[in-house]
Structure formats: structure tokens, C-alpha cells
Amino acid sequence: MIKVLIVDDSAVVRQVLSAVLSKDPQIKVIATAGDPLIAKDKMALEWPDVIVLDIEMPRMDGITFLKIIMAERPTPVVICSTLTEKGAETTLQAMAAGAVCYVTKPKLGLKDFLADYANEFISSVRIASQARPRRFVSTQPAKPLEQSGYPPVSSPAMAHTTEKIVAIGTSTGGTQALEVVLTALPRVSPGIVIVQHMPEKFTASFANRLNQLCAIEVREAKDRDRVIPGCALIAPGGLHMRLTRSGAYYYVNVFDGPPVNRHKPSVDVLFKSAAQVAGRNALGIIMTGMGDDGARGLRDMHDAGAYTVAQDEASCVVFGMPKEAIKLGAVDTEQALERISAEIIRFTK
């Protein structure tokens, strides 16, 4: 039985969410609360397995409450927020603070929306219940290049890494995991292409946030962007991204198409293209996430001569995608999250 606490200042939302989750015989809503302070009192009586959390609430906002939870007793949290540009940025802050996943909701027609998307919401709670949130130390902004000891992007040292690329795929728990990996990289790093399962409008804000924290440049990919050293390109939500090559240079092709493994963007799409055009010049990394997207693509990369890395079970929020890749024999090495950046640096050398 999955015990759920719903924290939302809207009585209608609490009522509808409770009714939706009660349709699943393995989910039990043990309590609801109109704000985090009420929620804390109820959690003192019985601790939930999953918390469904709004962000904008009276007396204490959801992100502050989330940080308290993750500091005291890390617990899977599903963010249920409104999808706006401002909301997308706020939701990304929540993901960085430790939330496992999120369900977007409209400002109008909320009751009908939640009823129509009952299965998706139940699935999100089930996924969250299998997660193992970790305490993360906040990452400080990267030092200016002149203080870091690394040469600027235009230096000759970076030209030698042109033909090497790193392809990363991740899902549930990936927003935090990518921050850990990318903020640890020096400016002199190979070009990186990333698929993080994330809906439309979120990836640009996510990339911008990482760009402020990292020594490397991080941005949402656009079609025909060149993959260059010192830069990470993140596939836009709602579109696929594959790697292409022209002469000695790599580019990305961003395009629409049907979901692959129920995802768009799909890790398999990226990894399979990297196997075809980069081969042994590529490093493939599969990290925390539910399901098996990327497992077969990573095997293709491995078979094409690429070096392949899977995040280990102990450091994953959800050990799904890496586990499936390991079962297929697609992985050369398993590494703790904190060691993955070292694998990228070693690959560069």
C-alpha cells in the first residue's frame, strides 16, 4: 500500500486528487493539508510514502517545504503545478531541490483535467513511490574562467577534442543528477548531447538554470546546432534529437515524430544515432530513470565501439534505465553519480 499525503491550498484540488488516487487499490490517501504547516503536523502522526505538493501556498511555499523535507527525511515528492513560463522555472527549482517528478495542471478546467488524466497521475505517484531521494548539496555558481585555471573556449587545446562527443540519457531524478555531473566538468570538456525526459517549455528553463551553474555552456538544442567542446545541448521537450556528422564536425538534428518507448525526446533515438555516426569516438552514459528507454541504444553504442557508463543502483533515484542497459550487456562500467564527471574527463584525455 502506497501512503500519500496531498498538500494543496485548493480544497477542490485536494478533493479531486483524493478521488483520483483512491481508484487505485494500492494507493491510500492518508491525509490532505491546505498548507505545509498543517502538513507537518499530520506527518508527525503518520509519515507518507509519497507527497503530492503544490508550490504556491499560504504561510510557506512548496519549495521551502520541499527543502525541509529533503533535509530532515528525504521522501518522494510529486509536484503538481500550473504550466506557465514562470511556473516552469519554479517547477525546475523544485526538481533541483529534490522532487522526483511532476504533473502539470491548467489554470482553467482543473477538475475536468485531473479527471481526464487520472491514469497519468496515478502512474506518477507509483513511479515516485519506487524512488529513493537523496540529499543534495546546493551547487554554487561556477568561478569565472580566469579564476578556474582553464583556457577559454577558443584555445587550441579544445580543438583536439572536436571529434569526441558524450551522449547522456536520463529521466526520473535526472534534473538533479545532471546538475551534479555537469557542474563538476571543467570548461575544457568534449561536446555533450543530452536527452532528459521533460515536457515542452521546461527544457529551455532547465538549460538556462544549468548554464548559470556550470563552467561549460548549457543550452536547449536547436536544429543544426554544432556539437562543440565546452558545450552541452539538451534536447527540447516534445521533440526528438539525433546526432549527425558532416566531415569532421558533429551536429544535432532536432525533429518531430511519434514517441519512442513512450517518450519524446527519446534516449534511444539519440543513442542509436550516436552509434551510427560517432562509434568509438563517443562516450555513452545512462543515468537514473524509470523504464528502459536508452538501453537498446546504449547497446548499439557499445557494439559500435563506444565506451559506455551506467549510474550505479546506490546513487540512482530510480534504478530502471541503467538496470535494463546492464541486463542487455550494454555497459562497460557502473559508476556512482559523483564519479561520472571523472569518466567524462578521463574520456577527454
C-alpha positions, 0 to 999 in steps of 0.5 A: 500500500502506497501512503500519500499525503496531498498538500494543496491550498485548493480544497477542490484540488485536494478533493479531486486528487483524493478521488483520483488516487483512491481508484487505485487499490494500492494507493491510500490517501492518508491525509490532505493539508491546505498548507505545509504547516498543517502538513507537518503536523499530520506527518508527525502522526503518520509519515507518507510514502509519497507527497503530492505538493503544490508550490504556491501556498499560504504561510510557506511555499512548496519549495521551502517545504520541499527543502525541509523535507529533503533535509530532515527525511528525504521522501518522494515528492510529486509536484503538481503545478500550473504550466506557465513560463514562470511556473516552469522555472519554479517547477525546475527549482523544485526538481533541483531541490529534490522532487522526483517528478511532476504533473502539470495542471491548467489554470482553467478546467482543473477538475475536468483535467485531473479527471481526464488524466487520472491514469497519468497521475496515478502512474506518477505517484507509483513511479515516485513511490519506487524512488529513493531521494537523496540529499543534495548539496546546493551547487554554487555558481561556477568561478569565472574562467580566469579564476578556474585555471582553464583556457577559454573556449577558443584555445587550441587545446579544445580543438583536439577534442572536436571529434569526441562527443558524450551522449547522456540519457536520463529521466526520473531524478535526472534534473538533479543528477545532471546538475551534479555531473555537469557542474563538476566538468571543467570548461575544457570538456568534449561536446555533450548531447543530452536527452532528459525526459521533460515536457515542452517549455521546461527544457529551455528553463532547465538549460538556462538554470544549468548554464548559470551553474556550470563552467561549460555552456548549457543550452536547449538544442536547436536544429543544426546546432554544432556539437562543440567542446565546452558545450552541452545541448539538451534536447527540447521537450516534445521533440526528438534529437539525433546526432549527425556528422558532416566531415569532421564536425558533429551536429544535432538534428532536432525533429518531430515524430511519434514517441519512442518507448513512450517518450519524446525526446527519446534516449534511444533515438539519440543513442542509436544515432550516436552509434551510427555516426560517432562509434568509438569516438563517443562516450555513452552514459545512462543515468537514473530513470524509470523504464528502459528507454536508452538501453537498446541504444546504449547497446548499439553504442557499445557494439559500435565501439563506444565506451559506455557508463551506467549510474550505479543502483546506490546513487540512482533515484530510480534504478530502471534505465541503467538496470535494463542497459546492464541486463542487455550487456550494454555497459562497460562500467557502473559508476556512482553519480559523483564519479561520472564527471571523472569518466567524462574527463578521463574520456577527454584525455 
